[in-house]
Amino acid sequence: MPIDTLLYNNVHISSLHKTRKSAIYFAESAVCRNFATKLHILIELNTKNMRLTVIGAGNMGGALIKGWAKSGKIDNITVADKNEALLAQFKKDYPALNITTDNVEAVKGADIVVLVVKPWLMKMVLAEVKHALDLDKQIIVSDAANFTTGMLAEELGADGQFFYVIPNIAAEFGASMSFIAKAPAVTDESLKAVEELYAIDGDTIVVAENLVGPGMMMASCGIAYVMRYIRAQMEGGCEMGFYPQQAKQIALQTMQGAVSLLKATGWHPEEAIDKVTTPGGVTIKGLNELDHAGFNSAVIRSLKAGLK
């Protein structure tokens, strides 16, 4: 039975198919643990039966592949890349993967084809596999920056179940933030399949295509900006007397604590800041130094820089 027609104690969950995690959260918190288990099984069956092909096993492709492989929720994953040594390492680490250097063979029979190659290689790869694709049956996903659904349609010469998705490298650990944009012809079933696929590797948001770029700057590029803040905090800790590993531990736990607090309470960050900012205290002095240095402006400018 499709997830969007399930009823339990007269509770209809048609609105919950939008993301795998929202459905699970609803089932666990508002209905019952037993139903949540059944829903987990149904979603897992949906993805387990999926035949997934990933072309490109570099940093981003590799993170996605590792996340999907580690999850155990997809039985049939084919990885295509021209680097034989890289493929051999993937096969060693994840024996259940199918590996090949032949992109054309890789796409045959796949339900979903995910293209995770450099943007300037996309046209060449699409030209190579175009004749082997079945656009009446297959979902095609571009994970290449700025290679949109319209560009997929242009290169493949037809409309189809096309998606433009930008995740980030935390996908390997099930902690990605993925932005999903769909072509006009996409069906609800195809959208659900892509959402469920990327939900395995973290959180997902379905957005208009013009918001994928800003999303990329906030989450895909943004993860590097967060790392830079952590590095700065570590350097400050070392200057104040902590050893580097101690400073790293403190910085990471502080970041984790801030994230956990905001997720658990739903507070705006300023509400949390108020909890630790005493008039005349040391926190407000540090916050004012950030303001004097243009911290907020620097963050906003960094996010907008890639959109120019």
DRENDO-1510 file (C-alpha; in Angstrom, 1 decimal, always signed):
<recs>
REC; n; res; u; v; w
REC; 1; MET; +0.0; +0.0; +0.0 .
REC; 2; PRO; +1.4; +3.4; -0.9 .
REC; 3; ILE; +2.5; +5.5; +2.1 .
REC; 4; ASP; +0.3; +8.3; +1.2 .
REC; 5; THR; -2.9; +6.2; +1.6 .
REC; 6; LEU; -2.1; +4.7; +4.9 .
REC; 7; LEU; -4.6; +5.1; +7.7 .
REC; 8; TYR; -3.9; +4.3; +11.4 .
REC; 9; ASN; -6.6; +4.9; +14.0 .
REC; 10; ASN; -8.3; +7.1; +11.5 .
REC; 11; VAL; -5.2; +9.3; +11.1 .
REC; 12; HIS; -4.5; +10.0; +7.4 .
REC; 13; ILE; -0.9; +10.7; +6.6 .
REC; 14; SER; -1.1; +11.9; +3.0 .
REC; 15; SER; +0.6; +15.1; +4.0 .
REC; 16; LEU; +3.5; +13.2; +5.4 .
REC; 17; HIS; +5.0; +11.7; +2.3 .
REC; 18; LYS; +6.9; +14.9; +1.6 .
REC; 19; THR; +10.0; +13.7; +3.5 .
REC; 20; ARG; +10.9; +10.4; +5.0 .
REC; 21; LYS; +12.0; +12.1; +8.2 .
REC; 22; SER; +8.8; +14.1; +8.7 .
REC; 23; ALA; +6.8; +10.9; +8.3 .
REC; 24; ILE; +8.9; +9.0; +10.8 .
REC; 25; TYR; +8.8; +11.9; +13.3 .
REC; 26; PHE; +5.0; +12.1; +13.1 .
REC; 27; ALA; +4.6; +8.4; +13.5 .
REC; 28; GLU; +6.9; +8.3; +16.5 .
REC; 29; SER; +5.6; +11.4; +18.3 .
REC; 30; ALA; +1.9; +11.6; +17.4 .
REC; 31; VAL; +0.7; +8.1; +16.6 .
REC; 32; CYS; +2.6; +5.2; +18.1 .
REC; 33; ARG; +5.9; +3.4; +18.2 .
REC; 34; ASN; +4.5; +0.3; +16.5 .
REC; 35; PHE; +3.2; +2.2; +13.5 .
REC; 36; ALA; +6.5; +4.0; +13.2 .
REC; 37; THR; +8.2; +0.6; +12.9 .
REC; 38; LYS; +5.8; -0.3; +10.1 .
REC; 39; LEU; +6.4; +3.0; +8.3 .
REC; 40; HIS; +10.2; +2.5; +8.6 .
REC; 41; ILE; +9.7; -0.9; +6.9 .
REC; 42; LEU; +7.6; +0.5; +4.1 .
REC; 43; ILE; +10.1; +3.3; +3.3 .
REC; 44; GLU; +13.0; +0.9; +3.5 .
REC; 45; LEU; +11.3; -1.5; +1.0 .
REC; 46; ASN; +10.7; +1.4; -1.4 .
REC; 47; THR; +14.4; +2.2; -1.4 .
REC; 48; LYS; +15.7; -1.4; -1.2 .
REC; 49; ASN; +13.9; -2.2; -4.5 .
REC; 50; MET; +15.5; +0.8; -6.1 .
REC; 51; ARG; +18.2; +0.3; -8.8 .
REC; 52; LEU; +20.5; +3.3; -8.3 .
REC; 53; THR; +23.3; +4.4; -10.6 .
REC; 54; VAL; +25.8; +7.1; -9.5 .
REC; 55; ILE; +28.2; +8.5; -12.2 .
REC; 56; GLY; +31.1; +10.2; -10.5 .
REC; 57; ALA; +32.8; +9.0; -7.3 .
REC; 58; GLY; +34.8; +12.0; -6.3 .
REC; 59; ASN; +34.4; +14.0; -3.1 .
REC; 60; MET; +30.7; +14.7; -3.4 .
REC; 61; GLY; +29.8; +11.6; -5.3 .
REC; 62; GLY; +31.8; +9.5; -2.9 .
REC; 63; ALA; +30.1; +11.0; +0.2 .
REC; 64; LEU; +26.7; +10.2; -1.3 .
REC; 65; ILE; +27.7; +6.7; -2.2 .
REC; 66; LYS; +29.2; +6.0; +1.2 .
REC; 67; GLY; +26.1; +7.3; +3.0 .
REC; 68; TRP; +23.8; +5.2; +0.8 .
REC; 69; ALA; +26.0; +2.1; +1.1 .
REC; 70; LYS; +26.4; +2.4; +4.9 .
REC; 71; SER; +22.6; +2.7; +5.4 .
REC; 72; GLY; +21.9; -0.8; +4.0 .
REC; 73; LYS; +18.6; +0.6; +2.6 .
REC; 74; ILE; +19.5; +0.2; -1.1 .
REC; 75; ASP; +20.4; -3.2; -2.3 .
REC; 76; ASN; +21.3; -2.3; -5.9 .
REC; 77; ILE; +23.9; +0.5; -6.3 .
REC; 78; THR; +26.1; +0.8; -9.3 .
REC; 79; VAL; +29.0; +3.2; -9.2 .
REC; 80; ALA; +30.6; +4.4; -12.5 .
REC; 81; ASP; +33.9; +6.3; -12.6 .
REC; 82; LYS; +36.9; +6.4; -14.9 .
REC; 83; ASN; +39.3; +6.0; -11.9 .
REC; 84; GLU; +39.8; +2.2; -11.6 .
REC; 85; ALA; +41.8; +2.5; -8.4 .
REC; 86; LEU; +39.1; +4.6; -6.8 .
REC; 87; LEU; +36.4; +2.0; -7.8 .
REC; 88; ALA; +38.5; -0.8; -6.4 .
REC; 89; GLN; +38.7; +0.9; -3.1 .
REC; 90; PHE; +34.9; +1.4; -3.0 .
REC; 91; LYS; +34.5; -2.3; -3.8 .
REC; 92; LYS; +36.8; -3.2; -1.0 .
REC; 93; ASP; +35.1; -1.0; +1.5 .
REC; 94; TYR; +31.5; -1.8; +0.3 .
REC; 95; PRO; +31.5; -5.3; -1.4 .
REC; 96; ALA; +27.8; -5.1; -2.3 .
REC; 97; LEU; +28.4; -2.2; -4.7 .
REC; 98; ASN; +28.5; -2.8; -8.5 .
REC; 99; ILE; +31.4; -0.9; -10.0 .
REC; 100; THR; +32.2; -0.1; -13.6 .
REC; 101; THR; +34.2; +2.3; -15.8 .
REC; 102; ASP; +31.5; +2.2; -18.5 .
REC; 103; ASN; +29.0; +4.9; -18.0 .
REC; 104; VAL; +26.7; +3.5; -20.8 .
REC; 105; GLU; +26.4; +0.1; -19.1 .
REC; 106; ALA; +25.9; +1.7; -15.8 .
REC; 107; VAL; +22.8; +3.6; -16.7 .
REC; 108; LYS; +21.0; +0.6; -18.4 .
REC; 109; GLY; +18.2; -0.7; -16.3 .
REC; 110; ALA; +18.6; +1.9; -13.5 .
REC; 111; ASP; +15.6; +3.5; -11.9 .
REC; 112; ILE; +17.5; +6.6; -10.8 .
REC; 113; VAL; +20.7; +7.9; -12.4 .
REC; 114; VAL; +22.6; +10.5; -10.3 .
REC; 115; LEU; +25.2; +12.5; -12.1 .
REC; 116; VAL; +27.9; +13.8; -9.7 .
REC; 117; VAL; +30.6; +15.0; -12.1 .
REC; 118; LYS; +32.2; +18.4; -12.5 .
REC; 119; PRO; +29.8; +20.9; -14.2 .
REC; 120; TRP; +32.1; +21.3; -17.3 .
REC; 121; LEU; +32.0; +17.5; -17.8 .
REC; 122; MET; +28.2; +17.2; -17.7 .
REC; 123; LYS; +27.6; +17.8; -21.4 .
REC; 124; MET; +30.2; +15.2; -22.4 .
REC; 125; VAL; +28.8; +12.6; -20.0 .
REC; 126; LEU; +25.2; +13.2; -21.1 .
REC; 127; ALA; +26.2; +12.9; -24.7 .
REC; 128; GLU; +27.9; +9.6; -23.9 .
REC; 129; VAL; +24.9; +8.0; -22.2 .
REC; 130; LYS; +22.0; +9.7; -24.0 .
REC; 131; HIS; +21.3; +6.8; -26.3 .
REC; 132; ALA; +21.2; +4.3; -23.4 .
REC; 133; LEU; +18.8; +6.2; -21.2 .
REC; 134; ASP; +15.1; +5.5; -21.1 .
REC; 135; LEU; +13.5; +8.8; -20.3 .
REC; 136; ASP; +10.0; +7.3; -20.1 .
REC; 137; LYS; +11.1; +5.2; -17.1 .
REC; 138; GLN; +14.2; +6.7; -15.6 .
REC; 139; ILE; +14.7; +9.5; -13.2 .
REC; 140; ILE; +17.8; +11.7; -14.0 .
REC; 141; VAL; +19.4; +13.8; -11.2 .
REC; 142; SER; +22.0; +16.5; -11.7 .
REC; 143; ASP; +24.2; +17.0; -8.7 .
REC; 144; ALA; +26.5; +19.3; -10.6 .
REC; 145; ALA; +26.5; +22.9; -9.5 .
REC; 146; ASN; +24.4; +25.2; -11.7 .
REC; 147; PHE; +23.5; +22.3; -14.1 .
REC; 148; THR; +19.8; +22.7; -13.9 .
REC; 149; THR; +16.8; +20.6; -15.0 .
REC; 150; GLY; +16.4; +22.9; -18.1 .
REC; 151; MET; +20.0; +22.1; -19.1 .
REC; 152; LEU; +19.3; +18.4; -18.7 .
REC; 153; ALA; +16.3; +18.7; -21.0 .
REC; 154; GLU; +18.3; +20.7; -23.5 .
REC; 155; GLU; +21.2; +18.1; -23.6 .
REC; 156; LEU; +18.9; +15.1; -23.7 .
REC; 157; GLY; +16.5; +16.6; -26.2 .
REC; 158; ALA; +13.3; +15.9; -24.3 .
REC; 159; ASP; +11.4; +16.6; -21.1 .
REC; 160; GLY; +11.5; +14.0; -18.4 .
REC; 161; GLN; +11.8; +13.1; -14.7 .
REC; 162; PHE; +14.7; +15.5; -14.2 .
REC; 163; PHE; +16.0; +16.9; -10.9 .
REC; 164; TYR; +18.6; +19.4; -9.8 .
REC; 165; VAL; +19.9; +18.5; -6.3 .
REC; 166; ILE; +22.7; +20.0; -4.3 .
REC; 167; PRO; +23.7; +18.0; -1.1 .
REC; 168; ASN; +26.9; +18.4; +0.9 .
REC; 169; ILE; +29.8; +16.2; +2.0 .
REC; 170; ALA; +28.2; +15.3; +5.4 .
REC; 171; ALA; +26.1; +12.9; +3.3 .
REC; 172; GLU; +28.6; +10.2; +4.2 .
REC; 173; PHE; +27.4; +10.4; +7.8 .
REC; 174; GLY; +23.7; +10.9; +7.1 .
REC; 175; ALA; +24.0; +14.6; +8.0 .
REC; 176; SER; +23.7; +16.3; +4.6 .
REC; 177; MET; +21.4; +19.2; +3.8 .
REC; 178; SER; +20.1; +18.6; +0.3 .
REC; 179; PHE; +18.1; +21.0; -1.8 .
REC; 180; ILE; +15.8; +19.4; -4.4 .
REC; 181; ALA; +14.4; +21.1; -7.4 .
REC; 182; LYS; +12.2; +19.4; -10.0 .
REC; 183; ALA; +11.4; +19.9; -13.7 .
REC; 184; PRO; +7.9; +20.8; -14.7 .
REC; 185; ALA; +7.1; +17.3; -15.9 .
REC; 186; VAL; +8.0; +15.5; -12.7 .
REC; 187; THR; +5.3; +13.3; -11.1 .
REC; 188; ASP; +4.6; +13.1; -7.4 .
REC; 189; GLU; +5.9; +9.5; -7.5 .
REC; 190; SER; +9.3; +10.6; -8.9 .
REC; 191; LEU; +9.5; +13.4; -6.4 .
REC; 192; LYS; +8.8; +11.1; -3.5 .
REC; 193; ALA; +11.5; +8.6; -4.8 .
REC; 194; VAL; +14.1; +11.3; -4.9 .
REC; 195; GLU; +13.2; +12.8; -1.5 .
REC; 196; GLU; +13.4; +9.3; +0.0 .
REC; 197; LEU; +16.7; +8.7; -1.6 .
REC; 198; TYR; +18.4; +11.9; -0.3 .
REC; 199; ALA; +16.6; +11.6; +3.1 .
REC; 200; ILE; +18.8; +8.5; +3.7 .
REC; 201; ASP; +21.8; +10.8; +3.6 .
REC; 202; GLY; +20.3; +13.6; +5.8 .
REC; 203; ASP; +17.7; +16.4; +5.6 .
REC; 204; THR; +16.0; +17.5; +2.4 .
REC; 205; ILE; +14.1; +20.6; +1.3 .
REC; 206; VAL; +12.2; +20.8; -2.0 .
REC; 207; VAL; +12.7; +24.3; -3.4 .
REC; 208; ALA; +12.2; +26.3; -6.5 .
REC; 209; GLU; +15.2; +25.9; -8.8 .
REC; 210; ASN; +16.3; +29.5; -8.3 .
REC; 211; LEU; +16.8; +28.8; -4.6 .
REC; 212; VAL; +19.1; +25.8; -5.1 .
REC; 213; GLY; +22.1; +28.3; -5.6 .
REC; 214; PRO; +21.4; +30.2; -2.3 .
REC; 215; GLY; +20.9; +26.8; -0.6 .
REC; 216; MET; +24.2; +25.6; -2.0 .
REC; 217; MET; +26.0; +28.7; -0.6 .
REC; 218; MET; +24.4; +28.1; +2.9 .
REC; 219; ALA; +24.9; +24.4; +3.2 .
REC; 220; SER; +27.2; +22.9; +0.6 .
REC; 221; CYS; +29.7; +25.8; +0.5 .
REC; 222; GLY; +28.5; +26.9; +4.0 .
REC; 223; ILE; +29.9; +23.8; +5.6 .
REC; 224; ALA; +33.3; +25.1; +4.7 .
REC; 225; TYR; +32.4; +28.5; +6.4 .
REC; 226; VAL; +31.4; +26.7; +9.5 .
REC; 227; MET; +34.7; +24.8; +9.5 .
REC; 228; ARG; +36.5; +28.1; +9.2 .
REC; 229; TYR; +34.7; +29.4; +12.3 .
REC; 230; ILE; +35.6; +26.2; +14.2 .
REC; 231; ARG; +39.3; +26.7; +13.1 .
REC; 232; ALA; +39.2; +30.3; +14.4 .
REC; 233; GLN; +37.8; +29.2; +17.7 .
REC; 234; MET; +40.5; +26.5; +18.0 .
REC; 235; GLU; +43.2; +29.1; +17.3 .
REC; 236; GLY; +41.7; +31.4; +19.9 .
REC; 237; GLY; +41.7; +28.5; +22.4 .
REC; 238; CYS; +45.4; +27.7; +21.7 .
REC; 239; GLU; +46.3; +31.4; +22.2 .
REC; 240; MET; +44.5; +31.3; +25.6 .
REC; 241; GLY; +46.5; +28.2; +26.7 .
REC; 242; PHE; +44.7; +25.0; +25.5 .
REC; 243; TYR; +46.4; +22.3; +23.5 .
REC; 244; PRO; +45.1; +22.0; +19.9 .
REC; 245; GLN; +43.2; +18.8; +20.5 .
REC; 246; GLN; +41.6; +20.2; +23.6 .
REC; 247; ALA; +40.7; +23.4; +21.7 .
REC; 248; LYS; +39.2; +21.2; +18.9 .
REC; 249; GLN; +37.1; +19.2; +21.4 .
REC; 250; ILE; +35.8; +22.4; +23.0 .
REC; 251; ALA; +35.0; +24.0; +19.7 .
REC; 252; LEU; +33.1; +20.9; +18.4 .
REC; 253; GLN; +31.2; +20.3; +21.6 .
REC; 254; THR; +30.2; +24.0; +21.7 .
REC; 255; MET; +29.0; +23.9; +18.1 .
REC; 256; GLN; +27.1; +20.6; +18.8 .
REC; 257; GLY; +25.6; +22.1; +22.0 .
REC; 258; ALA; +24.3; +25.2; +20.1 .
REC; 259; VAL; +22.8; +23.0; +17.3 .
REC; 260; SER; +21.2; +20.7; +19.8 .
REC; 261; LEU; +19.7; +23.6; +21.8 .
REC; 262; LEU; +18.1; +25.3; +18.8 .
REC; 263; LYS; +16.7; +22.0; +17.4 .
REC; 264; ALA; +15.3; +20.9; +20.8 .
REC; 265; THR; +13.7; +24.3; +21.7 .
REC; 266; GLY; +12.9; +25.8; +18.3 .
REC; 267; TRP; +14.3; +29.1; +19.6 .
REC; 268; HIS; +15.6; +31.9; +17.4 .
REC; 269; PRO; +19.3; +32.1; +17.9 .
REC; 270; GLU; +18.9; +35.5; +19.6 .
REC; 271; GLU; +16.7; +33.9; +22.3 .
REC; 272; ALA; +19.5; +31.5; +23.1 .
REC; 273; ILE; +22.0; +34.4; +23.1 .
REC; 274; ASP; +19.9; +36.2; +25.6 .
REC; 275; LYS; +20.1; +33.2; +28.0 .
REC; 276; VAL; +23.9; +33.6; +28.3 .
REC; 277; THR; +24.3; +37.3; +27.9 .
REC; 278; THR; +24.4; +39.1; +31.3 .
REC; 279; PRO; +24.4; +42.9; +31.3 .
REC; 280; GLY; +27.9; +44.0; +31.8 .
REC; 281; GLY; +29.2; +40.4; +31.5 .
REC; 282; VAL; +31.9; +38.8; +29.4 .
REC; 283; THR; +29.6; +37.4; +26.7 .
REC; 284; ILE; +28.3; +40.8; +25.6 .
REC; 285; LYS; +31.8; +42.1; +25.4 .
REC; 286; GLY; +32.7; +39.2; +23.0 .
REC; 287; LEU; +29.5; +39.7; +20.9 .
REC; 288; ASN; +30.3; +43.4; +20.6 .
REC; 289; GLU; +33.8; +42.5; +19.3 .
REC; 290; LEU; +32.2; +40.3; +16.7 .
REC; 291; ASP; +30.0; +43.2; +15.7 .
REC; 292; HIS; +32.9; +45.7; +15.6 .
REC; 293; ALA; +34.7; +43.3; +13.3 .
REC; 294; GLY; +31.7; +43.0; +10.9 .
REC; 295; PHE; +31.1; +39.4; +11.7 .
REC; 296; ASN; +27.4; +39.3; +10.5 .
REC; 297; SER; +28.2; +41.3; +7.4 .
REC; 298; ALA; +31.2; +39.0; +6.6 .
REC; 299; VAL; +29.0; +35.9; +6.9 .
REC; 300; ILE; +26.2; +37.3; +4.7 .
REC; 301; ARG; +28.8; +38.6; +2.1 .
REC; 302; SER; +30.4; +35.1; +2.0 .
REC; 303; LEU; +27.0; +33.5; +1.3 .
REC; 304; LYS; +26.2; +35.9; -1.5 .
REC; 305; ALA; +29.7; +35.9; -3.1 .
REC; 306; GLY; +29.1; +32.7; -5.0 .
REC; 307; LEU; +25.9; +34.0; -6.5 .
REC; 308; LYS; +27.6; +36.8; -8.4 .
</recs>
